[in-house]
Amino acid sequence: MGATAKKNSHMTNYLKTPLATKFPDFIDQNNILRFDQNFECGNLDSAFLFNDNVYNLLMKVDTNTKGNTYWFMFKVGNFRIG
């Protein structure tokens, strides 16, 4: 193994580690919504669980505006109809 490979192996190991989001015990992970904006034109910046049925969503600002968001493009999964 070369010097560069040894030097960067810690970063490679870190990137291979799966993310494990830790939720408080009172949150049922099977019933929370899943938000995704990882596609062309997706503009959801972040989603925060406020309580059992309320989420705070932060949107990315539209291009060529003074901080406005005129449209929303993201996916929601793990929901139940009704």
Beta strands, then each sheet from edge to edge (+ up, - down):
strand 1: 34-36
strand 2: 44-51
strand 3: 54-59
strand 4: 75-77
sheet 1: 1+ 4-
sheet 2: 2+ 3-
end
